[in-house]
Amino acid sequence: MIQIRPVSDLRNKFPEIEDIVKGGEPVYLTKNGYGTMVVLSLEEYSNLVDDIERKLDEADRQAAISEERLSHETVFSNVRSALNGK
């Protein structure tokens, strides 16, 4: 279940939020009813960043062995198609 909490809970209910993020789930914080930030465990944040770094490293390796270059419009169009199952 998605956890959406007011930012005041970060101060007032820190142990509760800590337990949620230690369980691998993010907590979305709001201020005045609007989303302001997401709290993640260090492990989840590291996994997210490490995955991005791996993908960027792979892109660098591919670019080094290929002369093909794609515009950002083509790249984003391909990503949107992949996400939408087309």
Phi and psi restraints in degrees (range 20) as a CNS / XPLOR table:
assign (resid 1 and name C) (resid 2 and name N)
       (resid 2 and name CA) (resid 2 and name C) 1.0 -68.1 20.0 2
assign (resid 2 and name N) (resid 2 and name CA)
       (resid 2 and name C) (resid 3 and name N) 1.0 131.5 20.0 2
assign (resid 2 and name C) (resid 3 and name N)
       (resid 3 and name CA) (resid 3 and name C) 1.0 -100.2 20.0 2
assign (resid 3 and name N) (resid 3 and name CA)
       (resid 3 and name C) (resid 4 and name N) 1.0 112.4 20.0 2
assign (resid 3 and name C) (resid 4 and name N)
       (resid 4 and name CA) (resid 4 and name C) 1.0 -118.1 20.0 2
assign (resid 4 and name N) (resid 4 and name CA)
       (resid 4 and name C) (resid 5 and name N) 1.0 122.2 20.0 2
assign (resid 4 and name C) (resid 5 and name N)
       (resid 5 and name CA) (resid 5 and name C) 1.0 -133.2 20.0 2
assign (resid 5 and name N) (resid 5 and name CA)
       (resid 5 and name C) (resid 6 and name N) 1.0 153.9 20.0 2
assign (resid 5 and name C) (resid 6 and name N)
       (resid 6 and name CA) (resid 6 and name C) 1.0 -70.3 20.0 2
assign (resid 6 and name N) (resid 6 and name CA)
       (resid 6 and name C) (resid 7 and name N) 1.0 149.2 20.0 2
assign (resid 6 and name C) (resid 7 and name N)
       (resid 7 and name CA) (resid 7 and name C) 1.0 -59.7 20.0 2
assign (resid 7 and name N) (resid 7 and name CA)
       (resid 7 and name C) (resid 8 and name N) 1.0 -26.1 20.0 2
assign (resid 7 and name C) (resid 8 and name N)
       (resid 8 and name CA) (resid 8 and name C) 1.0 -61.7 20.0 2
assign (resid 8 and name N) (resid 8 and name CA)
       (resid 8 and name C) (resid 9 and name N) 1.0 -26.5 20.0 2
assign (resid 8 and name C) (resid 9 and name N)
       (resid 9 and name CA) (resid 9 and name C) 1.0 -63.8 20.0 2
assign (resid 9 and name N) (resid 9 and name CA)
       (resid 9 and name C) (resid 10 and name N) 1.0 -25.3 20.0 2
assign (resid 9 and name C) (resid 10 and name N)
       (resid 10 and name CA) (resid 10 and name C) 1.0 -62.2 20.0 2
assign (resid 10 and name N) (resid 10 and name CA)
       (resid 10 and name C) (resid 11 and name N) 1.0 -37.8 20.0 2
assign (resid 10 and name C) (resid 11 and name N)
       (resid 11 and name CA) (resid 11 and name C) 1.0 -84.4 20.0 2
assign (resid 11 and name N) (resid 11 and name CA)
       (resid 11 and name C) (resid 12 and name N) 1.0 -45.3 20.0 2
assign (resid 11 and name C) (resid 12 and name N)
       (resid 12 and name CA) (resid 12 and name C) 1.0 -83.0 20.0 2
assign (resid 12 and name N) (resid 12 and name CA)
       (resid 12 and name C) (resid 13 and name N) 1.0 -24.9 20.0 2
assign (resid 12 and name C) (resid 13 and name N)
       (resid 13 and name CA) (resid 13 and name C) 1.0 -133.3 20.0 2
assign (resid 13 and name N) (resid 13 and name CA)
       (resid 13 and name C) (resid 14 and name N) 1.0 40.7 20.0 2
assign (resid 13 and name C) (resid 14 and name N)
       (resid 14 and name CA) (resid 14 and name C) 1.0 -53.7 20.0 2
assign (resid 14 and name N) (resid 14 and name CA)
       (resid 14 and name C) (resid 15 and name N) 1.0 -47.1 20.0 2
assign (resid 14 and name C) (resid 15 and name N)
       (resid 15 and name CA) (resid 15 and name C) 1.0 -58.3 20.0 2
assign (resid 15 and name N) (resid 15 and name CA)
       (resid 15 and name C) (resid 16 and name N) 1.0 -36.0 20.0 2
assign (resid 15 and name C) (resid 16 and name N)
       (resid 16 and name CA) (resid 16 and name C) 1.0 -66.6 20.0 2
assign (resid 16 and name N) (resid 16 and name CA)
       (resid 16 and name C) (resid 17 and name N) 1.0 -45.3 20.0 2
assign (resid 16 and name C) (resid 17 and name N)
       (resid 17 and name CA) (resid 17 and name C) 1.0 -66.0 20.0 2
assign (resid 17 and name N) (resid 17 and name CA)
       (resid 17 and name C) (resid 18 and name N) 1.0 -40.4 20.0 2
assign (resid 17 and name C) (resid 18 and name N)
       (resid 18 and name CA) (resid 18 and name C) 1.0 -59.1 20.0 2
assign (resid 18 and name N) (resid 18 and name CA)
       (resid 18 and name C) (resid 19 and name N) 1.0 -42.9 20.0 2
assign (resid 18 and name C) (resid 19 and name N)
       (resid 19 and name CA) (resid 19 and name C) 1.0 -62.0 20.0 2
assign (resid 19 and name N) (resid 19 and name CA)
       (resid 19 and name C) (resid 20 and name N) 1.0 -39.0 20.0 2
assign (resid 19 and name C) (resid 20 and name N)
       (resid 20 and name CA) (resid 20 and name C) 1.0 -64.7 20.0 2
assign (resid 20 and name N) (resid 20 and name CA)
       (resid 20 and name C) (resid 21 and name N) 1.0 -49.0 20.0 2
assign (resid 20 and name C) (resid 21 and name N)
       (resid 21 and name CA) (resid 21 and name C) 1.0 -70.8 20.0 2
assign (resid 21 and name N) (resid 21 and name CA)
       (resid 21 and name C) (resid 22 and name N) 1.0 -31.2 20.0 2
assign (resid 21 and name C) (resid 22 and name N)
       (resid 22 and name CA) (resid 22 and name C) 1.0 -65.4 20.0 2
assign (resid 22 and name N) (resid 22 and name CA)
       (resid 22 and name C) (resid 23 and name N) 1.0 -25.5 20.0 2
assign (resid 22 and name C) (resid 23 and name N)
       (resid 23 and name CA) (resid 23 and name C) 1.0 -79.8 20.0 2
assign (resid 23 and name N) (resid 23 and name CA)
       (resid 23 and name C) (resid 24 and name N) 1.0 1.8 20.0 2
assign (resid 23 and name C) (resid 24 and name N)
       (resid 24 and name CA) (resid 24 and name C) 1.0 94.7 20.0 2
assign (resid 24 and name N) (resid 24 and name CA)
       (resid 24 and name C) (resid 25 and name N) 1.0 2.6 20.0 2
assign (resid 24 and name C) (resid 25 and name N)
       (resid 25 and name CA) (resid 25 and name C) 1.0 -102.6 20.0 2
assign (resid 25 and name N) (resid 25 and name CA)
       (resid 25 and name C) (resid 26 and name N) 1.0 142.4 20.0 2
assign (resid 25 and name C) (resid 26 and name N)
       (resid 26 and name CA) (resid 26 and name C) 1.0 -79.1 20.0 2
assign (resid 26 and name N) (resid 26 and name CA)
       (resid 26 and name C) (resid 27 and name N) 1.0 157.3 20.0 2
assign (resid 26 and name C) (resid 27 and name N)
       (resid 27 and name CA) (resid 27 and name C) 1.0 -119.0 20.0 2
assign (resid 27 and name N) (resid 27 and name CA)
       (resid 27 and name C) (resid 28 and name N) 1.0 124.2 20.0 2
assign (resid 27 and name C) (resid 28 and name N)
       (resid 28 and name CA) (resid 28 and name C) 1.0 -92.2 20.0 2
assign (resid 28 and name N) (resid 28 and name CA)
       (resid 28 and name C) (resid 29 and name N) 1.0 125.6 20.0 2
assign (resid 28 and name C) (resid 29 and name N)
       (resid 29 and name CA) (resid 29 and name C) 1.0 -105.7 20.0 2
assign (resid 29 and name N) (resid 29 and name CA)
       (resid 29 and name C) (resid 30 and name N) 1.0 141.5 20.0 2
assign (resid 29 and name C) (resid 30 and name N)
       (resid 30 and name CA) (resid 30 and name C) 1.0 -120.5 20.0 2
assign (resid 30 and name N) (resid 30 and name CA)
       (resid 30 and name C) (resid 31 and name N) 1.0 154.3 20.0 2
assign (resid 30 and name C) (resid 31 and name N)
       (resid 31 and name CA) (resid 31 and name C) 1.0 -133.1 20.0 2
assign (resid 31 and name N) (resid 31 and name CA)
       (resid 31 and name C) (resid 32 and name N) 1.0 123.7 20.0 2
assign (resid 31 and name C) (resid 32 and name N)
       (resid 32 and name CA) (resid 32 and name C) 1.0 54.9 20.0 2
assign (resid 32 and name N) (resid 32 and name CA)
       (resid 32 and name C) (resid 33 and name N) 1.0 35.8 20.0 2
assign (resid 32 and name C) (resid 33 and name N)
       (resid 33 and name CA) (resid 33 and name C) 1.0 84.5 20.0 2
assign (resid 33 and name N) (resid 33 and name CA)
       (resid 33 and name C) (resid 34 and name N) 1.0 -0.7 20.0 2
assign (resid 33 and name C) (resid 34 and name N)
       (resid 34 and name CA) (resid 34 and name C) 1.0 -114.5 20.0 2
assign (resid 34 and name N) (resid 34 and name CA)
       (resid 34 and name C) (resid 35 and name N) 1.0 142.2 20.0 2
assign (resid 34 and name C) (resid 35 and name N)
       (resid 35 and name CA) (resid 35 and name C) 1.0 -62.3 20.0 2
assign (resid 35 and name N) (resid 35 and name CA)
       (resid 35 and name C) (resid 36 and name N) 1.0 134.9 20.0 2
assign (resid 35 and name C) (resid 36 and name N)
       (resid 36 and name CA) (resid 36 and name C) 1.0 -123.0 20.0 2
assign (resid 36 and name N) (resid 36 and name CA)
       (resid 36 and name C) (resid 37 and name N) 1.0 -33.9 20.0 2
assign (resid 36 and name C) (resid 37 and name N)
       (resid 37 and name CA) (resid 37 and name C) 1.0 -164.4 20.0 2
assign (resid 37 and name N) (resid 37 and name CA)
       (resid 37 and name C) (resid 38 and name N) 1.0 168.4 20.0 2
assign (resid 37 and name C) (resid 38 and name N)
       (resid 38 and name CA) (resid 38 and name C) 1.0 -124.8 20.0 2
assign (resid 38 and name N) (resid 38 and name CA)
       (resid 38 and name C) (resid 39 and name N) 1.0 135.2 20.0 2
assign (resid 38 and name C) (resid 39 and name N)
       (resid 39 and name CA) (resid 39 and name C) 1.0 -104.0 20.0 2
assign (resid 39 and name N) (resid 39 and name CA)
       (resid 39 and name C) (resid 40 and name N) 1.0 126.1 20.0 2
assign (resid 39 and name C) (resid 40 and name N)
       (resid 40 and name CA) (resid 40 and name C) 1.0 -123.9 20.0 2
assign (resid 40 and name N) (resid 40 and name CA)
       (resid 40 and name C) (resid 41 and name N) 1.0 156.1 20.0 2
assign (resid 40 and name C) (resid 41 and name N)
       (resid 41 and name CA) (resid 41 and name C) 1.0 -70.6 20.0 2
assign (resid 41 and name N) (resid 41 and name CA)
       (resid 41 and name C) (resid 42 and name N) 1.0 158.7 20.0 2
assign (resid 41 and name C) (resid 42 and name N)
       (resid 42 and name CA) (resid 42 and name C) 1.0 -59.7 20.0 2
assign (resid 42 and name N) (resid 42 and name CA)
       (resid 42 and name C) (resid 43 and name N) 1.0 -36.7 20.0 2
assign (resid 42 and name C) (resid 43 and name N)
       (resid 43 and name CA) (resid 43 and name C) 1.0 -64.1 20.0 2
assign (resid 43 and name N) (resid 43 and name CA)
       (resid 43 and name C) (resid 44 and name N) 1.0 -46.7 20.0 2
assign (resid 43 and name C) (resid 44 and name N)
       (resid 44 and name CA) (resid 44 and name C) 1.0 -64.7 20.0 2
assign (resid 44 and name N) (resid 44 and name CA)
       (resid 44 and name C) (resid 45 and name N) 1.0 -41.4 20.0 2
assign (resid 44 and name C) (resid 45 and name N)
       (resid 45 and name CA) (resid 45 and name C) 1.0 -62.7 20.0 2
assign (resid 45 and name N) (resid 45 and name CA)
       (resid 45 and name C) (resid 46 and name N) 1.0 -44.1 20.0 2
assign (resid 45 and name C) (resid 46 and name N)
       (resid 46 and name CA) (resid 46 and name C) 1.0 -62.4 20.0 2
assign (resid 46 and name N) (resid 46 and name CA)
       (resid 46 and name C) (resid 47 and name N) 1.0 -43.1 20.0 2
assign (resid 46 and name C) (resid 47 and name N)
       (resid 47 and name CA) (resid 47 and name C) 1.0 -59.7 20.0 2
assign (resid 47 and name N) (resid 47 and name CA)
       (resid 47 and name C) (resid 48 and name N) 1.0 -42.9 20.0 2
assign (resid 47 and name C) (resid 48 and name N)
       (resid 48 and name CA) (resid 48 and name C) 1.0 -63.2 20.0 2
assign (resid 48 and name N) (resid 48 and name CA)
       (resid 48 and name C) (resid 49 and name N) 1.0 -49.0 20.0 2
assign (resid 48 and name C) (resid 49 and name N)
       (resid 49 and name CA) (resid 49 and name C) 1.0 -67.5 20.0 2
assign (resid 49 and name N) (resid 49 and name CA)
       (resid 49 and name C) (resid 50 and name N) 1.0 -42.4 20.0 2
assign (resid 49 and name C) (resid 50 and name N)
       (resid 50 and name CA) (resid 50 and name C) 1.0 -61.9 20.0 2
assign (resid 50 and name N) (resid 50 and name CA)
       (resid 50 and name C) (resid 51 and name N) 1.0 -39.4 20.0 2
assign (resid 50 and name C) (resid 51 and name N)
       (resid 51 and name CA) (resid 51 and name C) 1.0 -63.8 20.0 2
assign (resid 51 and name N) (resid 51 and name CA)
       (resid 51 and name C) (resid 52 and name N) 1.0 -43.1 20.0 2
assign (resid 51 and name C) (resid 52 and name N)
       (resid 52 and name CA) (resid 52 and name C) 1.0 -63.5 20.0 2
assign (resid 52 and name N) (resid 52 and name CA)
       (resid 52 and name C) (resid 53 and name N) 1.0 -43.8 20.0 2
assign (resid 52 and name C) (resid 53 and name N)
       (resid 53 and name CA) (resid 53 and name C) 1.0 -60.5 20.0 2
assign (resid 53 and name N) (resid 53 and name CA)
       (resid 53 and name C) (resid 54 and name N) 1.0 -42.8 20.0 2
assign (resid 53 and name C) (resid 54 and name N)
       (resid 54 and name CA) (resid 54 and name C) 1.0 -60.4 20.0 2
assign (resid 54 and name N) (resid 54 and name CA)
       (resid 54 and name C) (resid 55 and name N) 1.0 -44.1 20.0 2
assign (resid 54 and name C) (resid 55 and name N)
       (resid 55 and name CA) (resid 55 and name C) 1.0 -66.5 20.0 2
assign (resid 55 and name N) (resid 55 and name CA)
       (resid 55 and name C) (resid 56 and name N) 1.0 -38.6 20.0 2
assign (resid 55 and name C) (resid 56 and name N)
       (resid 56 and name CA) (resid 56 and name C) 1.0 -67.2 20.0 2
assign (resid 56 and name N) (resid 56 and name CA)
       (resid 56 and name C) (resid 57 and name N) 1.0 -38.8 20.0 2
assign (resid 56 and name C) (resid 57 and name N)
       (resid 57 and name CA) (resid 57 and name C) 1.0 -62.6 20.0 2
assign (resid 57 and name N) (resid 57 and name CA)
       (resid 57 and name C) (resid 58 and name N) 1.0 -41.5 20.0 2
assign (resid 57 and name C) (resid 58 and name N)
       (resid 58 and name CA) (resid 58 and name C) 1.0 -64.4 20.0 2
assign (resid 58 and name N) (resid 58 and name CA)
       (resid 58 and name C) (resid 59 and name N) 1.0 -40.7 20.0 2
assign (resid 58 and name C) (resid 59 and name N)
       (resid 59 and name CA) (resid 59 and name C) 1.0 -62.7 20.0 2
assign (resid 59 and name N) (resid 59 and name CA)
       (resid 59 and name C) (resid 60 and name N) 1.0 -40.1 20.0 2
assign (resid 59 and name C) (resid 60 and name N)
       (resid 60 and name CA) (resid 60 and name C) 1.0 -62.5 20.0 2
assign (resid 60 and name N) (resid 60 and name CA)
       (resid 60 and name C) (resid 61 and name N) 1.0 -41.7 20.0 2
assign (resid 60 and name C) (resid 61 and name N)
       (resid 61 and name CA) (resid 61 and name C) 1.0 -64.1 20.0 2
assign (resid 61 and name N) (resid 61 and name CA)
       (resid 61 and name C) (resid 62 and name N) 1.0 -42.5 20.0 2
assign (resid 61 and name C) (resid 62 and name N)
       (resid 62 and name CA) (resid 62 and name C) 1.0 -64.1 20.0 2
assign (resid 62 and name N) (resid 62 and name CA)
       (resid 62 and name C) (resid 63 and name N) 1.0 -41.5 20.0 2
assign (resid 62 and name C) (resid 63 and name N)
       (resid 63 and name CA) (resid 63 and name C) 1.0 -64.6 20.0 2
assign (resid 63 and name N) (resid 63 and name CA)
       (resid 63 and name C) (resid 64 and name N) 1.0 -32.4 20.0 2
assign (resid 63 and name C) (resid 64 and name N)
       (resid 64 and name CA) (resid 64 and name C) 1.0 -70.5 20.0 2
assign (resid 64 and name N) (resid 64 and name CA)
       (resid 64 and name C) (resid 65 and name N) 1.0 -25.8 20.0 2
assign (resid 64 and name C) (resid 65 and name N)
       (resid 65 and name CA) (resid 65 and name C) 1.0 -105.1 20.0 2
assign (resid 65 and name N) (resid 65 and name CA)
       (resid 65 and name C) (resid 66 and name N) 1.0 -0.6 20.0 2
assign (resid 65 and name C) (resid 66 and name N)
       (resid 66 and name CA) (resid 66 and name C) 1.0 -129.5 20.0 2
assign (resid 66 and name N) (resid 66 and name CA)
       (resid 66 and name C) (resid 67 and name N) 1.0 147.1 20.0 2
assign (resid 66 and name C) (resid 67 and name N)
       (resid 67 and name CA) (resid 67 and name C) 1.0 -90.7 20.0 2
assign (resid 67 and name N) (resid 67 and name CA)
       (resid 67 and name C) (resid 68 and name N) 1.0 -12.0 20.0 2
assign (resid 67 and name C) (resid 68 and name N)
       (resid 68 and name CA) (resid 68 and name C) 1.0 -68.5 20.0 2
assign (resid 68 and name N) (resid 68 and name CA)
       (resid 68 and name C) (resid 69 and name N) 1.0 133.3 20.0 2
assign (resid 68 and name C) (resid 69 and name N)
       (resid 69 and name CA) (resid 69 and name C) 1.0 -130.6 20.0 2
assign (resid 69 and name N) (resid 69 and name CA)
       (resid 69 and name C) (resid 70 and name N) 1.0 139.0 20.0 2
assign (resid 69 and name C) (resid 70 and name N)
       (resid 70 and name CA) (resid 70 and name C) 1.0 -114.6 20.0 2
assign (resid 70 and name N) (resid 70 and name CA)
       (resid 70 and name C) (resid 71 and name N) 1.0 145.0 20.0 2
assign (resid 70 and name C) (resid 71 and name N)
       (resid 71 and name CA) (resid 71 and name C) 1.0 -72.6 20.0 2
assign (resid 71 and name N) (resid 71 and name CA)
       (resid 71 and name C) (resid 72 and name N) 1.0 160.9 20.0 2
assign (resid 71 and name C) (resid 72 and name N)
       (resid 72 and name CA) (resid 72 and name C) 1.0 -64.6 20.0 2
assign (resid 72 and name N) (resid 72 and name CA)
       (resid 72 and name C) (resid 73 and name N) 1.0 -31.0 20.0 2
assign (resid 72 and name C) (resid 73 and name N)
       (resid 73 and name CA) (resid 73 and name C) 1.0 -62.4 20.0 2
assign (resid 73 and name N) (resid 73 and name CA)
       (resid 73 and name C) (resid 74 and name N) 1.0 -42.9 20.0 2
assign (resid 73 and name C) (resid 74 and name N)
       (resid 74 and name CA) (resid 74 and name C) 1.0 -65.6 20.0 2
assign (resid 74 and name N) (resid 74 and name CA)
       (resid 74 and name C) (resid 75 and name N) 1.0 -44.2 20.0 2
assign (resid 74 and name C) (resid 75 and name N)
       (resid 75 and name CA) (resid 75 and name C) 1.0 -61.0 20.0 2
assign (resid 75 and name N) (resid 75 and name CA)
       (resid 75 and name C) (resid 76 and name N) 1.0 -49.1 20.0 2
assign (resid 75 and name C) (resid 76 and name N)
       (resid 76 and name CA) (resid 76 and name C) 1.0 -66.9 20.0 2
assign (resid 76 and name N) (resid 76 and name CA)
       (resid 76 and name C) (resid 77 and name N) 1.0 -35.6 20.0 2
assign (resid 76 and name C) (resid 77 and name N)
       (resid 77 and name CA) (resid 77 and name C) 1.0 -62.8 20.0 2
assign (resid 77 and name N) (resid 77 and name CA)
       (resid 77 and name C) (resid 78 and name N) 1.0 -43.3 20.0 2
assign (resid 77 and name C) (resid 78 and name N)
       (resid 78 and name CA) (resid 78 and name C) 1.0 -63.6 20.0 2
assign (resid 78 and name N) (resid 78 and name CA)
       (resid 78 and name C) (resid 79 and name N) 1.0 -40.6 20.0 2
assign (resid 78 and name C) (resid 79 and name N)
       (resid 79 and name CA) (resid 79 and name C) 1.0 -66.1 20.0 2
assign (resid 79 and name N) (resid 79 and name CA)
       (resid 79 and name C) (resid 80 and name N) 1.0 -44.9 20.0 2
assign (resid 79 and name C) (resid 80 and name N)
       (resid 80 and name CA) (resid 80 and name C) 1.0 -60.8 20.0 2
assign (resid 80 and name N) (resid 80 and name CA)
       (resid 80 and name C) (resid 81 and name N) 1.0 -41.3 20.0 2
assign (resid 80 and name C) (resid 81 and name N)
       (resid 81 and name CA) (resid 81 and name C) 1.0 -63.2 20.0 2
assign (resid 81 and name N) (resid 81 and name CA)
       (resid 81 and name C) (resid 82 and name N) 1.0 -42.4 20.0 2
assign (resid 81 and name C) (resid 82 and name N)
       (resid 82 and name CA) (resid 82 and name C) 1.0 -63.7 20.0 2
assign (resid 82 and name N) (resid 82 and name CA)
       (resid 82 and name C) (resid 83 and name N) 1.0 -41.5 20.0 2
assign (resid 82 and name C) (resid 83 and name N)
       (resid 83 and name CA) (resid 83 and name C) 1.0 -68.1 20.0 2
assign (resid 83 and name N) (resid 83 and name CA)
       (resid 83 and name C) (resid 84 and name N) 1.0 -33.2 20.0 2
assign (resid 83 and name C) (resid 84 and name N)
       (resid 84 and name CA) (resid 84 and name C) 1.0 -90.2 20.0 2
assign (resid 84 and name N) (resid 84 and name CA)
       (resid 84 and name C) (resid 85 and name N) 1.0 3.7 20.0 2
assign (resid 84 and name C) (resid 85 and name N)
       (resid 85 and name CA) (resid 85 and name C) 1.0 72.1 20.0 2
assign (resid 85 and name N) (resid 85 and name CA)
       (resid 85 and name C) (resid 86 and name N) 1.0 29.7 20.0 2
